Amino acid sequence: RSGRAPVPVPGAARLALELAILFGGSAGFYLAGHAAAGLAMALLIALSYAFSLDRLGWLLRQ
Protein backbone atom coordinates (compact mmCIF):
# COMPACT_ATOMS: atom_id res chain seq x y z
CA ARG A 1 0.00 0.00 0.00
CA SER A 2 3.03 2.23 0.02
CA GLY A 3 2.94 2.70 -3.74
CA ARG A 4 6.53 1.52 -4.13
CA ALA A 5 5.86 -1.89 -5.69
CA PRO A 6 8.58 -3.10 -8.09
CA VAL A 7 5.90 -3.92 -10.68
CA PRO A 8 2.69 -1.90 -10.31
CA VAL A 9 -0.41 -3.99 -11.05
CA PRO A 10 -3.95 -2.58 -11.28
CA GLY A 11 -6.04 -3.53 -8.28
CA ALA A 12 -8.75 -5.31 -10.27
CA ALA A 13 -6.11 -7.45 -12.02
CA ARG A 14 -4.52 -8.35 -8.68
CA LEU A 15 -7.90 -9.26 -7.21
CA ALA A 16 -8.73 -11.43 -10.24
CA LEU A 17 -5.36 -13.17 -9.95
CA GLU A 18 -5.82 -13.76 -6.21
CA LEU A 19 -9.29 -15.21 -6.74
CA ALA A 20 -8.14 -17.43 -9.61
CA ILE A 21 -5.24 -18.85 -7.61
CA LEU A 22 -7.09 -19.31 -4.32
CA PHE A 23 -10.34 -20.68 -5.72
CA GLY A 24 -8.36 -22.68 -8.28
CA GLY A 25 -6.64 -24.48 -5.42
CA SER A 26 -9.99 -25.08 -3.78
CA ALA A 27 -11.40 -26.45 -7.04
CA GLY A 28 -8.34 -28.67 -7.38
CA PHE A 29 -9.03 -30.28 -4.01
CA TYR A 30 -12.67 -30.73 -4.93
CA LEU A 31 -11.92 -32.28 -8.33
CA ALA A 32 -9.25 -34.54 -6.83
CA GLY A 33 -11.93 -36.19 -4.72
CA HIS A 34 -11.38 -34.17 -1.55
CA ALA A 35 -14.74 -32.43 -1.69
CA ALA A 36 -14.89 -31.53 2.00
CA ALA A 37 -11.44 -29.91 1.92
CA GLY A 38 -12.26 -28.05 -1.30
CA LEU A 39 -15.55 -26.73 0.01
CA ALA A 40 -14.03 -25.80 3.37
CA MET A 41 -11.25 -23.93 1.62
CA ALA A 42 -13.72 -22.07 -0.60
CA LEU A 43 -15.77 -21.10 2.45
CA LEU A 44 -12.71 -19.86 4.33
CA ILE A 45 -11.54 -17.85 1.31
CA ALA A 46 -14.98 -16.26 0.95
CA LEU A 47 -15.07 -15.46 4.68
CA SER A 48 -11.62 -13.92 4.49
CA TYR A 49 -12.70 -11.62 1.67
CA ALA A 50 -15.99 -10.84 3.42
CA PHE A 51 -14.09 -9.63 6.50
CA SER A 52 -11.73 -7.50 4.43
CA LEU A 53 -14.17 -5.37 2.47
CA ASP A 54 -12.05 -2.28 3.08
CA ARG A 55 -9.14 -3.97 1.30
CA LEU A 56 -11.42 -5.02 -1.57
CA GLY A 57 -12.58 -1.43 -1.96
CA TRP A 58 -8.99 -0.20 -1.90
CA LEU A 59 -7.95 -2.75 -4.53
CA LEU A 60 -10.81 -1.81 -6.84
CA ARG A 61 -9.97 1.90 -6.56
CA GLN A 62 -6.37 1.30 -7.69
ZADO-1210 file (C-alpha; in nm, 4 decimals, padded with zeros to 6 digits):
<atoms>
<atom x="00.0000" y="00.0000" z="00.0000" code="ARG" pos="1"/>
<atom x="00.3026" y="00.2235" z="00.0024" code="SER" pos="2"/>
<atom x="00.2938" y="00.2701" z="-00.3745" code="GLY" pos="3"/>
<atom x="00.6531" y="00.1516" z="-00.4126" code="ARG" pos="4"/>
<atom x="00.5858" y="-00.1886" z="-00.5691" code="ALA" pos="5"/>
<atom x="00.8581" y="-00.3097" z="-00.8091" code="PRO" pos="6"/>
<atom x="00.5902" y="-00.3921" z="-01.0676" code="VAL" pos="7"/>
<atom x="00.2692" y="-00.1897" z="-01.0307" code="PRO" pos="8"/>
<atom x="-00.0409" y="-00.3989" z="-01.1045" code="VAL" pos="9"/>
<atom x="-00.3948" y="-00.2582" z="-01.1281" code="PRO" pos="10"/>
<atom x="-00.6044" y="-00.3532" z="-00.8278" code="GLY" pos="11"/>
<atom x="-00.8749" y="-00.5314" z="-01.0271" code="ALA" pos="12"/>
<atom x="-00.6109" y="-00.7449" z="-01.2015" code="ALA" pos="13"/>
<atom x="-00.4522" y="-00.8348" z="-00.8682" code="ARG" pos="14"/>
<atom x="-00.7902" y="-00.9260" z="-00.7215" code="LEU" pos="15"/>
<atom x="-00.8730" y="-01.1428" z="-01.0241" code="ALA" pos="16"/>
<atom x="-00.5359" y="-01.3167" z="-00.9948" code="LEU" pos="17"/>
<atom x="-00.5820" y="-01.3765" z="-00.6209" code="GLU" pos="18"/>
<atom x="-00.9288" y="-01.5207" z="-00.6741" code="LEU" pos="19"/>
<atom x="-00.8141" y="-01.7431" z="-00.9612" code="ALA" pos="20"/>
<atom x="-00.5238" y="-01.8852" z="-00.7607" code="ILE" pos="21"/>
<atom x="-00.7090" y="-01.9313" z="-00.4325" code="LEU" pos="22"/>
<atom x="-01.0342" y="-02.0684" z="-00.5717" code="PHE" pos="23"/>
<atom x="-00.8357" y="-02.2684" z="-00.8280" code="GLY" pos="24"/>
<atom x="-00.6644" y="-02.4481" z="-00.5418" code="GLY" pos="25"/>
<atom x="-00.9987" y="-02.5079" z="-00.3782" code="SER" pos="26"/>
<atom x="-01.1403" y="-02.6454" z="-00.7037" code="ALA" pos="27"/>
<atom x="-00.8342" y="-02.8666" z="-00.7384" code="GLY" pos="28"/>
<atom x="-00.9030" y="-03.0277" z="-00.4010" code="PHE" pos="29"/>
<atom x="-01.2675" y="-03.0731" z="-00.4933" code="TYR" pos="30"/>
<atom x="-01.1923" y="-03.2277" z="-00.8330" code="LEU" pos="31"/>
<atom x="-00.9253" y="-03.4544" z="-00.6832" code="ALA" pos="32"/>
<atom x="-01.1925" y="-03.6188" z="-00.4716" code="GLY" pos="33"/>
<atom x="-01.1382" y="-03.4175" z="-00.1551" code="HIS" pos="34"/>
<atom x="-01.4738" y="-03.2434" z="-00.1691" code="ALA" pos="35"/>
<atom x="-01.4888" y="-03.1532" z="00.2000" code="ALA" pos="36"/>
<atom x="-01.1445" y="-02.9906" z="00.1915" code="ALA" pos="37"/>
<atom x="-01.2262" y="-02.8047" z="-00.1299" code="GLY" pos="38"/>
<atom x="-01.5547" y="-02.6729" z="00.0012" code="LEU" pos="39"/>
<atom x="-01.4034" y="-02.5801" z="00.3374" code="ALA" pos="40"/>
<atom x="-01.1246" y="-02.3932" z="00.1621" code="MET" pos="41"/>
<atom x="-01.3720" y="-02.2073" z="-00.0600" code="ALA" pos="42"/>
<atom x="-01.5775" y="-02.1105" z="00.2447" code="LEU" pos="43"/>
<atom x="-01.2712" y="-01.9858" z="00.4331" code="LEU" pos="44"/>
<atom x="-01.1541" y="-01.7853" z="00.1311" code="ILE" pos="45"/>
<atom x="-01.4978" y="-01.6263" z="00.0949" code="ALA" pos="46"/>
<atom x="-01.5068" y="-01.5457" z="00.4678" code="LEU" pos="47"/>
<atom x="-01.1624" y="-01.3918" z="00.4492" code="SER" pos="48"/>
<atom x="-01.2695" y="-01.1622" z="00.1667" code="TYR" pos="49"/>
<atom x="-01.5990" y="-01.0840" z="00.3424" code="ALA" pos="50"/>
<atom x="-01.4091" y="-00.9631" z="00.6499" code="PHE" pos="51"/>
<atom x="-01.1725" y="-00.7495" z="00.4431" code="SER" pos="52"/>
<atom x="-01.4173" y="-00.5373" z="00.2475" code="LEU" pos="53"/>
<atom x="-01.2052" y="-00.2276" z="00.3083" code="ASP" pos="54"/>
<atom x="-00.9137" y="-00.3969" z="00.1303" code="ARG" pos="55"/>
<atom x="-01.1417" y="-00.5018" z="-00.1570" code="LEU" pos="56"/>
<atom x="-01.2579" y="-00.1430" z="-00.1965" code="GLY" pos="57"/>
<atom x="-00.8991" y="-00.0196" z="-00.1897" code="TRP" pos="58"/>
<atom x="-00.7953" y="-00.2745" z="-00.4533" code="LEU" pos="59"/>
<atom x="-01.0806" y="-00.1811" z="-00.6842" code="LEU" pos="60"/>
<atom x="-00.9971" y="00.1900" z="-00.6561" code="ARG" pos="61"/>
<atom x="-00.6370" y="00.1296" z="-00.7693" code="GLN" pos="62"/>
</atoms>
